[in-house]
């Protein structure tokens, strides 16, 4: 029965380096109670040390301004990351973000593991057109077409996989979480 108001502060194609600078004006000034942070794809080419600094900057700025705001890191994926996901491994940027998440006990949701499993089983077409005819649907069999470009998921298929990942994760996050303000503690990276 909660009233939910979304603060959509995303700017496509940008990484956590811009996100940390936009955080106060575009997000924190609007008073969020829950912050989802997702830069796993756009930070893919960044060195881990840069990711530690910017992601930790986001955490510390958020909890200094709003200590009761919960944070969750969310990791989407792009086509070049599917091989890691097929092996059950986090791609490099998400692995770096997990170090920050672990340091601050922030829950994370990796949206790509189910896609990786489906790809491993030959049940995922990473990039292609959605079937339009019965014949096209029949030729796919039980395969799911994820995206038109291997990055931006189709609402009917890829978004559904992402949604199910969030639903699966929420029970575990609820169990692990506890109400109250978040303490900052010692930084992971002093120059965050």
Secondary structure, 3 states (H helix, E strand, C coil): CCCCCCCCCCCCCCCHHHHHHHHHHHCHHHCCCEEEECCCCCCCCCCHHHHHHHHHHHHHHHHHHCCCCEEEEEECCCHHHHHHHHCCCCCHHHHHHHHHHHHHCCEEEECCHHHHHHHHCCCEEEECCCCCCHHHHHHHCCCEEEECCCCCECCCCHHHHHHHHHHHHHHHHHHHCCCCCCCCCCCCCCCC
